[in-house]
Amino acid sequence: MALKLYPLGIQTFERIRREDKLYIDKTEYVYRMAHTSGAYFFLGRPRRFGKSLLVSTFQSYFEGKKDLFKGLAIERLEKEWTEYPVLHFDMSGGKHMNPLQLEEYLGYRLKDEETKWGISSPANGTNNRLIDLINTVYRKSGRQVVVLIDEYDAPMLDTVHEKEQLDELRNIMRNFYSPLKFCEAKLRFVFMTGITKFSQLSIFSELNNITNISMNDDYAGICGITTDELLTQMSADIDVLATETGMDREQTINRLKENYDGYHFSAYSPDVFNPFSLLSCFAEKNFEAYWFSSGTPTYLINMMRKYNVHPADITRVEASASEFDAPTENMPTLMPLLYQSGYITIKDYNKDYNYYTLDVPNKEVRLGLTKALIPFYVSPNTLAVTNMARKIAQALDKCDIDGALTMLQTFLGTVPYCSNANSEGHYQQMLYVIFSLLTDYLVDVEVHTPTGRVDIVMLTKADLYLMEIKLNQTAQAALQQINLKNYRQRFALSGRPITKVGVNFDGNTRNISGWMIEKATSRNS
């Protein structure tokens, strides 16, 4: 397969095909959805996952632009190529608006379509204008109308947890969308995309005939790039990237999977890569955190604090679908927002008991989240923390846990006091954040054993560390807790030498006051 230019920043199907840029073939999904039961569909996916390109693909398909689909899967599937009139509304420009601004924005979007269809004197109100628009298009074209709405929830995302303003914006959008049910007989197909899931009553009013395909196995790979698509449609790209980075093909694939793979959107979903990060990596020939750095997680960090969610709380969570594929405007936990925004994803499904295991999808997201949390748990100086973490990693690679803790103690002595540093839990989370920056290591907290739990477990290249943390006690007391509960036995099958570490923090200095390390002997510092 010949290499093509990557469509970074391009979300228009026709442009990609006319300019012969790389297009990962999703047209079989398009055909399947257009020829299945039902006519109203909703798809939720994280930002920059190809939703807008999918909407654009539907538009070209329903407009009968057969020439654009030459060589794609749908060419052998579609026999009729019936042309339908399409109304395409992109709501992504409606962010950061008050109610008056949002009404004006919707008016402009309607005006674009009204002009195309010769409506010079529109009715009053966006609701009536949409009804008249659909009626006019249906009458003038002689065919049912296709309505495509991209990022339906964009106007409400910034205020999703500010109830008063959210209610106002939600009422405006509910009023705008309600004609879609009223005009059902004149509509051939309605497709809506978004990030978050709002309850049908709050947004879609009586639009209760919409099918949510967000967790449907048949459509799990409709956005993003699956492993199979990577290995087949981008095979030559992998070889070029391998040459540029000095790795062999297998190493390159593993590195791509480690950084950008790991998403699953249903119980039996294929592995899905983040398309923005994957294509950016191929274009730049570098393994950077493209998706995470393209959007600020500030709102997420604020919500984690509001819901009292700690960094370690978002890893390996078990839940039923109703607990994460749920409306976000009245969610009791942060899980729906984390899942629908792409910060956690499905990792496993237990069919017997009908529950899912969710976790951070990949290295890019895990490291990005960790760095975003540094100011809240360690220090506002993120650069200093990451540099310190690298030095700790170098010490641990030499099995020098004593040297690593010495460096950490010295560093913490330069950090301003934290107002909430008054519990063992805070220091546990702080160490979790620091050690999670060491991306080649596996770090977990509150690891359960048959007789208790371990505060922190860290698997490095050479050792398995069991760490117990105390506040205003002694390092010896922390180490004795590991010994008394026989934590070593729980991890005997790891195959790594086990090092037990007891650490005590002083509540007055907010720093490590002492530690004890035990392999064959113990040492006090």
C-alpha positions as CSV (number, residue, x, y, z in Angstrom):
1,M,0.0,0.0,0.0
2,A,1.3,3.4,-1.0
3,L,1.9,6.0,1.7
4,K,-0.5,9.0,1.6
5,L,-0.5,12.4,3.4
6,Y,-2.3,12.3,6.7
7,P,-5.6,14.3,7.1
8,L,-4.6,16.0,10.3
9,G,-7.1,18.8,11.1
10,I,-9.3,17.8,8.1
11,Q,-12.7,16.5,8.9
12,T,-14.4,16.7,5.5
13,F,-14.7,13.3,3.8
14,E,-15.0,14.9,0.3
15,R,-11.8,16.9,0.7
16,I,-9.9,13.9,2.0
17,R,-11.0,11.8,-1.0
18,R,-10.5,14.6,-3.6
19,E,-7.0,15.3,-2.3
20,D,-6.2,11.6,-2.0
21,K,-5.2,11.8,1.7
22,L,-5.2,8.7,3.9
23,Y,-8.8,7.5,4.7
24,I,-9.4,4.6,7.0
25,D,-12.4,2.8,5.4
26,K,-15.4,3.1,7.7
27,T,-18.0,2.9,4.9
28,E,-19.2,-0.6,5.7
29,Y,-20.5,0.9,9.0
30,V,-22.2,3.7,7.1
31,Y,-24.0,1.2,4.8
32,R,-25.0,-1.0,7.7
33,M,-26.5,1.8,9.7
34,A,-28.3,3.3,6.7
35,H,-29.9,-0.1,6.0
36,T,-30.8,-1.3,9.4
37,S,-34.0,-1.1,11.5
38,G,-34.6,2.4,12.9
39,A,-33.8,5.8,11.5
40,Y,-32.6,7.8,14.5
41,F,-29.1,7.1,15.9
42,F,-26.8,8.6,18.5
43,L,-23.1,7.9,18.9
44,G,-20.9,9.1,21.8
45,R,-17.1,9.1,21.5
46,P,-14.3,11.2,23.1
47,R,-13.0,14.4,21.4
48,R,-10.8,14.0,18.3
49,F,-12.0,10.5,17.7
50,G,-13.3,11.0,14.1
51,K,-17.0,11.8,14.9
52,S,-17.0,14.8,12.5
53,L,-15.4,12.9,9.7
54,L,-18.0,10.2,10.2
55,V,-20.8,12.7,9.9
56,S,-19.2,14.2,6.8
57,T,-19.0,10.7,5.3
58,F,-22.7,10.2,5.9
59,Q,-23.4,13.5,4.2
60,S,-21.5,12.5,1.0
61,Y,-23.1,9.1,1.0
62,F,-26.7,10.4,1.3
63,E,-26.0,13.1,-1.2
64,G,-25.2,10.3,-3.7
65,K,-21.6,11.3,-4.4
66,K,-20.8,7.8,-5.6
67,D,-17.4,8.9,-7.2
68,L,-16.0,9.7,-3.7
69,F,-16.5,6.1,-2.6
70,K,-14.6,4.3,-5.4
71,G,-12.5,1.5,-4.0
72,L,-14.1,1.6,-0.6
73,A,-16.2,-1.2,1.0
74,I,-19.5,0.6,0.4
75,E,-18.9,0.5,-3.4
76,R,-19.6,-3.2,-3.5
77,L,-22.5,-3.0,-1.0
78,E,-24.7,-0.1,-2.3
79,K,-26.6,-0.8,-5.5
80,E,-29.0,2.2,-5.7
81,W,-27.2,5.3,-4.5
82,T,-30.4,7.2,-3.9
83,E,-29.8,11.0,-3.4
84,Y,-31.4,12.6,-0.4
85,P,-31.4,16.2,0.8
86,V,-29.1,16.6,3.8
87,L,-29.3,19.2,6.6
88,H,-26.0,19.3,8.5
89,F,-25.7,21.2,11.8
90,D,-22.3,21.5,13.4
91,M,-22.8,22.5,17.1
92,S,-19.1,22.7,17.9
93,G,-19.0,26.5,17.4
94,G,-21.7,26.9,20.1
95,K,-19.3,26.6,23.1
96,H,-18.7,29.2,25.9
97,M,-22.0,31.0,25.2
98,N,-24.8,32.5,27.3
99,P,-28.4,31.8,26.4
100,L,-28.8,34.8,24.1
101,Q,-25.6,34.0,22.2
102,L,-26.7,30.4,21.8
103,E,-30.0,31.4,20.4
104,E,-28.2,33.7,17.9
105,Y,-25.8,30.8,17.0
106,L,-28.6,28.4,16.3
107,G,-30.2,31.1,14.2
108,Y,-27.1,31.5,12.0
109,R,-26.9,27.7,11.5
110,L,-30.5,27.6,10.4
111,K,-30.0,30.6,8.1
112,D,-27.2,28.8,6.3
113,E,-29.7,26.0,5.4
114,E,-32.6,28.3,4.8
115,T,-30.6,30.3,2.2
116,K,-29.8,27.1,0.3
117,W,-33.5,26.2,0.1
118,G,-34.9,29.7,-0.8
119,I,-36.4,30.6,2.6
120,S,-36.2,34.4,2.7
121,S,-38.7,35.1,5.5
122,P,-38.2,32.5,8.3
123,A,-40.6,31.9,11.1
124,N,-40.0,33.2,14.6
125,G,-38.2,30.9,17.0
126,T,-35.6,28.2,16.2
127,N,-38.2,25.5,16.8
128,N,-40.6,26.8,14.2
129,R,-37.8,27.6,11.8
130,L,-36.5,24.0,11.9
131,I,-40.0,22.6,11.3
132,D,-40.5,25.0,8.3
133,L,-37.0,24.1,7.0
134,I,-37.7,20.4,7.0
135,N,-41.1,20.9,5.4
136,T,-39.7,23.1,2.7
137,V,-36.8,20.7,1.9
138,Y,-39.2,17.8,1.8
139,R,-41.6,19.6,-0.5
140,K,-39.0,21.0,-2.9
141,S,-36.9,17.9,-3.2
142,G,-39.7,15.4,-3.2
143,R,-37.7,13.1,-0.9
144,Q,-37.4,12.5,2.8
145,V,-34.7,14.6,4.6
146,V,-31.5,13.4,6.2
147,V,-30.5,15.4,9.4
148,L,-27.0,15.2,10.7
149,I,-26.1,16.9,14.0
150,D,-22.4,16.9,15.0
151,E,-21.4,17.5,18.6
152,Y,-25.0,18.0,19.8
153,D,-23.8,18.6,23.4
154,A,-21.1,21.2,22.7
155,P,-23.1,24.2,23.9
156,M,-23.6,22.5,27.3
157,L,-20.3,20.8,28.1
158,D,-18.8,23.8,29.9
159,T,-21.8,24.2,32.2
160,V,-22.6,20.5,32.7
161,H,-22.4,20.9,36.5
162,E,-23.6,24.5,36.9
163,K,-27.2,23.7,37.3
164,E,-28.8,27.1,36.8
165,Q,-27.0,27.9,33.6
166,L,-27.2,24.3,32.3
167,D,-30.9,24.3,32.7
168,E,-31.2,27.4,30.5
169,L,-29.0,26.1,27.8
170,R,-30.6,22.7,28.0
171,N,-34.0,24.1,27.5
172,I,-32.8,26.0,24.4
173,M,-31.3,22.9,22.9
174,R,-34.3,20.8,23.8
175,N,-36.6,23.2,22.0
176,F,-34.3,23.1,19.0
177,Y,-34.2,19.3,18.7
178,S,-37.8,18.6,19.4
179,P,-39.0,19.0,15.8
180,L,-37.0,15.9,14.9
181,K,-39.7,13.7,16.4
182,F,-42.6,15.9,15.2
183,C,-41.3,15.6,11.6
184,E,-40.6,11.9,11.7
185,A,-42.6,11.0,8.5
186,K,-40.5,13.4,6.5
187,L,-37.1,12.2,7.7
188,R,-35.1,9.4,6.1
189,F,-32.3,9.3,8.6
190,V,-31.2,11.3,11.7
191,F,-27.7,10.9,13.2
192,M,-26.3,12.7,16.2
193,T,-22.8,12.6,17.7
194,G,-21.5,14.0,21.0
195,I,-19.2,13.3,23.9
196,T,-21.5,13.1,26.9
197,K,-24.8,11.3,27.3
198,F,-27.7,13.5,28.5
199,S,-30.9,11.9,29.6
200,Q,-33.5,11.8,26.8
201,L,-36.1,13.7,28.8
202,S,-33.8,16.6,29.5
203,I,-32.5,17.1,26.0
204,F,-34.5,15.3,23.4
205,S,-37.9,15.9,25.0
206,E,-40.2,13.5,23.2
207,L,-37.4,12.1,20.9
208,N,-37.6,8.7,22.6
209,N,-37.1,6.7,19.4
210,I,-33.4,7.4,19.1
211,T,-31.0,4.3,19.2
212,N,-27.9,4.8,21.2
213,I,-25.2,2.8,19.4
214,S,-22.3,4.0,21.6
215,M,-21.9,0.6,23.3
216,N,-23.1,-1.6,20.4
217,D,-20.7,-4.3,19.5
218,D,-21.5,-4.0,15.8
219,Y,-20.4,-0.3,15.8
220,A,-17.5,-0.4,18.4
221,G,-14.9,0.3,15.7
222,I,-16.9,2.9,13.8
223,C,-14.6,5.7,15.1
224,G,-10.9,5.5,15.8
225,I,-8.5,3.0,14.2
226,T,-8.7,-0.6,15.0
227,T,-5.6,-2.9,15.3
228,D,-6.7,-4.7,12.1
229,E,-7.1,-1.4,10.2
230,L,-3.6,-0.3,11.4
231,L,-1.9,-3.5,10.3
232,T,-3.7,-3.7,6.9
233,Q,-4.5,-0.2,5.8
234,M,-1.3,1.4,7.3
235,S,1.2,-1.4,6.9
236,A,3.6,0.6,4.8
237,D,3.3,3.5,7.3
238,I,4.5,1.2,10.1
239,D,7.6,0.2,8.2
240,V,8.5,3.8,7.5
241,L,8.0,4.8,11.1
242,A,10.1,1.9,12.2
243,T,13.0,3.0,9.9
244,E,12.7,6.6,11.1
245,T,12.8,5.6,14.8
246,G,15.4,2.9,14.6
247,M,13.2,0.1,15.7
248,D,12.0,-3.1,13.9
249,R,8.4,-3.6,12.8
250,E,7.3,-5.5,15.9
251,Q,8.9,-3.0,18.3
252,T,7.2,-0.2,16.5
253,I,3.8,-1.8,16.7
254,N,4.2,-2.6,20.4
255,R,5.3,1.0,21.0
256,L,2.2,2.3,19.1
257,K,-0.1,0.0,21.1
258,E,1.5,1.0,24.4
259,N,1.0,4.7,23.7
260,Y,-2.2,5.0,21.7
261,D,-4.2,1.8,21.8
262,G,-6.3,0.3,24.5
263,Y,-9.8,1.8,23.9
264,H,-12.8,-0.4,23.9
265,F,-16.4,0.8,23.5
266,S,-18.5,-2.3,24.1
267,A,-18.3,-5.7,25.8
268,Y,-16.7,-7.3,22.8
269,S,-15.1,-4.3,21.1
270,P,-11.9,-4.6,19.0
271,D,-8.8,-2.8,20.2
272,V,-9.2,0.8,19.1
273,F,-6.3,3.4,18.7
274,N,-6.8,7.1,19.3
275,P,-6.8,8.3,15.7
276,F,-5.6,11.8,16.4
277,S,-2.5,10.6,18.3
278,L,-1.8,7.7,16.0
279,L,-1.8,9.8,12.8
280,S,0.1,12.6,14.6
281,C,2.8,10.1,15.6
282,F,3.1,8.9,12.0
283,A,3.3,12.4,10.7
284,E,5.8,13.7,13.3
285,K,7.7,10.4,13.5
286,N,7.8,10.8,17.3
287,F,5.9,9.2,20.2
288,E,4.4,12.2,22.0
289,A,1.2,12.8,24.0
290,Y,-0.7,14.4,21.1
291,W,-4.3,13.8,22.2
292,F,-3.8,14.7,25.9
293,S,-1.8,17.9,25.1
294,S,-4.4,19.1,22.6
295,G,-7.0,19.8,25.2
296,T,-6.7,21.0,28.8
297,P,-8.0,18.6,31.5
298,T,-8.5,21.5,33.9
299,Y,-12.3,20.9,34.1
300,L,-11.6,17.2,34.8
301,I,-9.2,17.9,37.6
302,N,-11.7,20.3,39.2
303,M,-14.4,17.6,38.9
304,M,-12.1,15.1,40.5
305,R,-11.7,17.4,43.5
306,K,-15.4,18.1,43.6
307,Y,-16.2,14.4,43.7
308,N,-13.3,13.6,46.0
309,V,-11.7,11.3,43.4
310,H,-8.1,10.5,44.1
311,P,-5.6,9.6,41.3
312,A,-5.5,6.0,42.2
313,D,-9.3,5.8,42.3
314,I,-9.6,5.8,38.5
315,T,-7.7,2.6,37.8
316,R,-9.2,-0.9,37.6
317,V,-12.7,0.1,38.5
318,E,-15.5,-2.5,38.3
319,A,-19.0,-1.2,37.3
320,S,-22.2,-2.1,35.4
321,A,-22.9,-0.3,32.2
322,S,-25.6,1.9,33.8
323,E,-22.9,3.3,36.1
324,F,-20.6,4.7,33.4
325,D,-22.7,4.8,30.2
326,A,-25.1,7.2,32.0
327,P,-26.3,10.8,31.8
328,T,-23.7,13.2,33.1
329,E,-25.9,16.1,34.3
330,N,-27.0,14.3,37.4
331,M,-24.3,11.6,37.9
332,P,-23.7,10.4,41.4
333,T,-20.0,9.6,40.7
334,L,-17.4,10.9,38.3
335,M,-17.3,7.6,36.3
336,P,-19.6,8.6,33.4
337,L,-17.6,11.8,32.7
338,L,-14.3,9.9,32.9
339,Y,-15.5,7.2,30.6
340,Q,-17.3,9.4,28.0
341,S,-14.4,11.8,27.9
342,G,-11.9,9.0,27.1
343,Y,-9.9,9.1,30.3
344,I,-10.9,5.6,31.2
345,T,-12.2,2.8,28.9
346,I,-13.5,-0.7,29.0
347,K,-10.7,-3.3,29.6
348,D,-12.7,-6.4,30.4
349,Y,-16.3,-7.7,30.5
350,N,-17.6,-10.4,32.8
351,K,-20.5,-12.0,31.1
352,D,-21.6,-14.2,34.0
353,Y,-22.2,-11.3,36.3
354,N,-22.7,-8.6,33.7
355,Y,-20.1,-6.1,34.8
356,Y,-17.2,-4.2,33.2
357,T,-13.6,-3.5,34.3
358,L,-12.5,0.0,33.4
359,D,-9.0,1.5,33.4
360,V,-6.9,4.3,31.9
361,P,-6.5,3.3,28.2
362,N,-2.8,3.7,27.5
363,K,0.5,5.3,28.5
364,E,-0.4,8.6,26.8
365,V,-3.4,9.2,29.0
366,R,-1.9,7.8,32.1
367,L,1.1,10.0,32.0
368,G,-0.9,13.0,30.9
369,L,-3.3,12.6,33.8
370,T,-0.4,12.1,36.2
371,K,1.4,15.3,35.1
372,A,-1.9,17.2,35.4
373,L,-2.3,16.1,39.0
374,I,1.2,17.1,40.1
375,P,0.3,20.7,41.2
376,F,-2.5,19.3,43.4
377,Y,-0.5,16.5,45.1
378,V,3.2,17.4,44.9
379,S,4.2,20.9,43.8
380,P,3.2,23.6,41.4
381,N,6.6,23.2,39.7
382,T,5.7,20.4,37.3
383,L,9.1,20.5,35.6
384,A,11.0,20.1,38.9
385,V,8.8,17.1,39.8
386,T,9.3,15.3,36.5
387,N,13.1,15.9,36.7
388,M,13.1,14.6,40.2
389,A,11.1,11.5,39.1
390,R,13.7,10.7,36.4
391,K,16.5,10.8,39.0
392,I,14.4,8.5,41.2
393,A,14.0,6.1,38.3
394,Q,17.7,6.0,37.7
395,A,18.2,5.1,41.4
396,L,15.6,2.4,41.3
397,D,17.1,0.9,38.1
398,K,20.2,0.4,40.2
399,C,18.1,-1.1,43.0
400,D,18.9,1.9,45.2
401,I,15.7,2.5,47.0
402,D,17.6,4.3,49.8
403,G,19.0,6.8,47.4
404,A,15.6,7.3,45.8
405,L,14.0,8.1,49.1
406,T,16.9,10.5,50.0
407,M,16.3,12.4,46.8
408,L,12.5,12.5,47.4
409,Q,13.1,13.8,51.0
410,T,15.4,16.5,49.8
411,F,13.0,17.6,47.1
412,L,10.0,17.7,49.4
413,G,11.9,19.9,51.7
414,T,11.7,22.6,49.0
415,V,8.0,22.3,48.4
416,P,5.5,24.7,50.0
417,Y,3.2,23.2,52.6
418,C,0.0,21.8,51.3
419,S,-3.2,22.7,53.2
420,N,-4.7,19.2,52.9
421,A,-1.6,17.2,53.8
422,N,-3.1,16.0,57.1
423,S,-3.7,12.3,56.4
424,E,-1.9,9.2,55.4
425,G,-4.1,9.1,52.3
426,H,-2.7,12.3,51.0
427,Y,0.9,11.1,51.2
428,Q,-0.1,7.8,49.7
429,Q,-1.6,9.6,46.7
430,M,1.4,11.9,46.5
431,L,3.8,9.0,46.2
432,Y,1.4,7.3,43.7
433,V,1.6,10.4,41.5
434,I,5.4,10.6,41.7
435,F,6.0,6.9,41.1
436,S,3.4,6.9,38.2
437,L,5.6,9.3,36.4
438,L,8.1,6.5,36.1
439,T,6.3,5.1,33.1
440,D,8.2,1.8,32.8
441,Y,7.0,0.8,36.3
442,L,3.7,-0.6,37.4
443,V,2.3,1.2,40.4
444,D,-0.8,0.4,42.4
445,V,-2.3,1.4,45.8
446,E,-4.5,-0.2,48.4
447,V,-3.5,-3.7,47.0
448,H,-5.5,-6.3,48.9
449,T,-3.9,-9.4,50.4
450,P,-5.6,-12.3,52.2
451,T,-4.8,-10.6,55.5
452,G,-4.9,-6.9,54.8
453,R,-3.7,-4.4,52.2
454,V,-0.5,-2.7,51.0
455,D,-0.4,1.0,50.7
456,I,1.8,1.1,47.6
457,V,3.0,-1.8,45.4
458,M,5.6,-0.9,42.7
459,L,7.0,-3.3,40.2
460,T,10.3,-2.0,38.6
461,K,12.6,-3.6,36.1
462,A,14.5,-5.4,38.9
463,D,12.4,-5.4,42.1
464,L,9.0,-5.6,43.7
465,Y,8.5,-2.9,46.4
466,L,5.9,-3.2,49.1
467,M,5.5,0.2,50.8
468,E,3.6,1.1,54.0
469,I,3.0,4.7,54.9
470,K,2.5,6.2,58.3
471,L,1.9,9.7,59.5
472,N,3.3,11.0,62.8
473,Q,4.4,7.5,63.8
474,T,7.7,5.7,63.0
475,A,9.2,3.9,60.0
476,Q,9.6,0.9,62.2
477,A,5.8,0.8,62.9
478,A,5.2,1.0,59.1
479,L,7.6,-1.9,58.4
480,Q,6.2,-4.0,61.2
481,Q,2.7,-3.7,59.7
482,I,4.1,-5.3,56.5
483,N,5.7,-8.1,58.5
484,L,2.8,-8.7,60.9
485,K,0.4,-9.1,57.9
486,N,2.8,-11.3,55.9
487,Y,2.5,-9.2,52.8
488,R,5.5,-10.9,51.2
489,Q,3.6,-14.1,50.7
490,R,0.9,-12.4,48.6
491,F,3.5,-11.4,46.0
492,A,5.8,-14.4,46.0
493,L,4.7,-15.4,42.5
494,S,5.9,-12.1,40.9
495,G,9.4,-13.6,40.3
496,R,11.1,-10.4,41.5
497,P,13.1,-9.9,44.6
498,I,10.8,-8.3,47.2
499,T,11.8,-5.2,49.1
500,K,9.7,-4.0,52.0
501,V,9.8,-0.3,52.8
502,G,8.3,1.5,55.8
503,V,8.0,5.3,55.4
504,N,6.9,7.8,58.0
505,F,5.8,11.4,57.3
506,D,6.0,14.2,59.8
507,G,2.7,16.2,59.9
508,N,4.5,19.4,60.9
509,T,7.2,19.4,58.2
510,R,5.0,17.7,55.6
511,N,8.1,15.6,54.7
512,I,9.5,12.2,55.2
513,S,11.0,11.9,58.7
514,G,12.4,8.4,58.3
515,W,12.2,5.1,56.5
516,M,13.3,1.5,56.9
517,I,14.1,-1.0,54.1
518,E,14.2,-4.7,54.5
519,K,15.5,-7.3,52.1
520,A,17.7,-9.5,54.2
521,T,18.4,-6.7,56.7
522,S,16.8,-3.4,57.6
523,R,18.2,0.1,57.5
524,N,17.1,3.2,59.2
525,S,17.6,6.7,57.8
